[in-house]
């Protein structure tokens, strides 16, 4: 198999389409050897294989797919555009360096990618909290603000549909279940801090978290996995 | 950690609510437990979707350019050190093999010359690597500035289009102190519930501070739900979404507050304007 990713020297901005040889893909040789393929048509896992081989074009496509979500999450949680930019850059830099450590059996690329971004955001939130108590989300309506309508309208519409489904799922939770999810995921509190804040035993907090996720899975169903698979 | 403990901790783990030491424990257990891997996979997919619950905003283009500049720098960092190691090893090997075959004095001299040459060579390589880094950083800065200008031009273009729409109103804010040259204007959409504030020549903010927008009505001050920072030229922009039409308020003021914003103004206004 050829390891010459010379096409990576082009299009580092990732604004236009990028092409690679089929032969460059691990396990993707199939019957197309010698032909070219649009990077953007590759799934997340294929892109990650190429990123592990230092393909900047592959990283560029993965970045275009998910940087918005990572940045939006960081901006909303940190309320600081500069810090959100740093978190986004660090997340994708980590993906660049750690792509070969991704284990598909542990979950989808999106789960891995967002866990890297989310952990980085939580580190920043906790660092700030050590210095000064900050507002944490307890009210789902705080998340329900209009989105930026710039950019690709198709992707925007798909994201909005996805967001509306997730909001619907979050709203369907019992208030005490929603509260622990919001405090943990969006507020960056540890389960012990949540127990302390809510004046509830740690076991109760864990049970609420578990029930909340079960309910979310029931409400969102297989559609959530479809989204994750196609990089929407 | 046994499987029962791990199963209890997996949900807090993927929600990011464990302490670092607890997370390591889960990592170690999951690496060797097929049941927990399956559970992690199921729960992880749902949690990944929570990232999309927040409103999606556009990433400033400079972030991608800085990321790729950092990756280029990272590649430069790795290459010179491997070259230096290779040359050092070559010189050392050569010196030792000569010493074994020739007289001590001659080979010692040769070894000294080679070591000194190696030091000079290493230092030159480091210098070149440093120059490359500086150059790459300069390129990154220039591309960032260019991206910022393009982004600003696009924002202004969008704003002009909004301002030209029927029913749109524009209100101006001026500096509260005559010593400050800052000013701002807000373009309010026809329904009066949404506007874009553009501020220019704003004083640079100390670390950990942001500008926060407030509305004044009947002597009361209300949080407009918008904070923003400014670039090196003092330019900043913020979208404001209101729960009541802007026309119902008497004035708008902007103060300097801590990151994340304050519940009430804690400093004097920098800008103010009647609505």
Interface residues (C-beta under 8 A of the other chain):
Chain A: X12 X13 X14 X56 X59 X60 X63 X67 X68 X69 X70 X71 X72 X73 X75 X76 X77 X78 X79 X80 X81 X82 X85 X88 X89 X92 X93 X96 X97 X105 X106 X107 X108 X110 X111 X113 X114 X115 X117 X118 X119 X122 X128 X132 X134 X135 X143 X145 X146 X147 X148 X150 X151 X156 X159 X160 X162 X163 X166 X167 X170 X181 X184 X185 X186 X188 X189 X190 X191 X192 X194 X206 X209 X210 X213 X216 X217 X220 X224 X225 X227 X228
Chain B: X8 X9 X11 X12 X14 X15 X16 X17 X18 X19 X30 X37 X40 X41 X42 X43 X44 X45 X46 X47 X48 X49 X50 X51 X52 X53 X54 X55 X56 X57 X58 X59 X60 X62 X63 X64 X65 X66 X67 X68 X70 X71 X74 X158 X194 X210 X227 X228 X229 X241 X258 X259 X260 X261
